[in-house]
Amino acid sequence: MENDFEILATFLDSFEPEVSGRSSEPVSDDDAALIGKLAAGELSDADRARIAPLLASNENAMQQLVNALRTDG
């Protein structure tokens, strides 16, 4: 379990500091499913790499991740 937190912390540390101007576009159903899997620790490396730019650029996607982590935690 401790390794799961290290992986998540490393992933979140990879983002640059937040700046204004982030997108607030709706999150697609496919991306929402990936975000849910990320929160549950079930996402492959390739899918994590795919979803990372969306999380960095879309505040709705990041909020969805936060909500999923709160729900799963």
Secondary structure, DSSP 4 states (H G I P E B T S, - for coil): -HHHHHHHHHHHHTSPPP-S--B-PPPPHHHHHHHHHHHTT---HHHHHHHHHHHHHBHHHHHHHHHHHHHH-
